[in-house]
């Protein structure tokens, strides 16, 4: 169609052109003073200037994004023209757009509607959103789109959310003449194929096809302060002699990461440190992915969070976000070495001690207050920071884990699912041999070691709550817990009010649990969590000193079963989907016993093998590779 229109111009001259423009102007004819003045190549002159097509006049399409609760999101599209456009020449109906939001269906949303729909159109003299509604004239047409929605999950990449296309639907009259409507959308993306890895099967997933915004064709606000350290540019952290619990071997690897240091950093002042670890769904060697998959990183680097830190006695907070790839080319014999951390049998890959080495590097380079180091993570990341909490007793001032299983008392010395696993050695450097009081301790008694920690745990109703059952049965301690019902009427203010009520409750430990229910899934739980300011307010009020002053629960003793198994709803671990009469319960511990030797329930990805909570090696030997739905007595 575009080539045919050009041929007609050559053949028909100004008469055909006048007809084309008249049609584009909805029947309005060209001004009477139209003439046949000389025109540049590809354009035709009239009395008002030159007539061209939108495809020729549009120089670029740029996506303007930000990080919302559900990750990176398109806020506006900046369409750059080759000439100034008057504000009165554009309107909402003059453009049609395509963007990632428009690919979402109602079932993909947990809040809001009409994702990505055009909201405002105006011109500006810069490729930026304008709170004032733009300028009277400018080379950029800014198309703002609806962002008042929340998706239930983050896509494969931030580049997918920044893909956009624009089609000019009406002719635009400028001082230089007319710009005819587009026949095709002008885009900023390239279609690419994504092939993911399925840990359940150990095989590649079916190919998926997405539009990826081209490099340089988008910006994402809120991440400007982060420095990226990547494998590609040789600045990734080189970790050495890192133990892997899957095979008992030591490995060297390069660990990419993103680091935020406040612009006004002063080495004479004390700063907090936040370690934030992403989930397994966003494993990548690209640090930008962990910065954009949720609002966590952008929030921690925000002026609001940094101001809150200053109000709590710090000069600011440094933020460290490591990027864990699904696979890493260790050597010729291991070109696709799996780095997934906190696997479903609680084993840790060599990426976890690599993070410890990186943490030690950062705490030496910057003036970090050792009483104000915080751990944050979602799903795999939450499991990892909690595993790390037991490896160095009271190292973290507080933890903010979201939507993750909780438990790490797994006997890794016993073969499971056809493989042997290995417990990370307590070398006194990466993993401490003594607790914070200097007494010898076994970090594998995880429930005991974290029992004095400051932890605000946000999870969905289906998540593992083993710790709470053990603490109540063995020590008579109840962990304060509240349910947050989430729906379209839920606001950040209401969620914050609920969190403040929760953390104000009397508590024998430093642990609080918020259970998210309603229109929420495993992934969207951390969207809501990081969209609740009171969580950060609680976090920055915690110090390591409060943990060290608080006694641990008396659980550094061998585990022993009670004479009778409790079969309450709180004790249900799982129910057989095919036979609801087959129930697995968390074992009821004898009051006064401890968690030493207790084994958390585990499953194996890609296998039917499973071990229920409290399993013993003799039980595991009988059920090896078969799975189990027997009740625990």
Helices and strands as residue ranges (DSSP letters): H 2-24, E 44-46, E 49-53, H 54-57, E 58-68, E 71-86, G 87-89, G 92-94, E 95-99, G 100-103, G 106-108, E 109-112, E 118-124, E 137-145, E 149-151, H 158-161, E 164-168, E 172-174, E 177-180, E 186-187, E 189-194, E 197-198, E 203-204, E 208-213, E 218-221, E 226-229, E 237-244, E 249-260, E 271-277, G 280-282, H 287-292, H 296-300, H 303-311, E 317-323, E 327-328, E 337-338, H 350-365, E 368-378, H 380-391, E 398-402, H 446-449, E 454-460, H 466-475, E 480-486, H 492-503, E 510-518, H 524-530, H 533-541, H 544-549, G 569-571, E 572-575, E 583-585, E 602-603, E 610-611, H 617-623
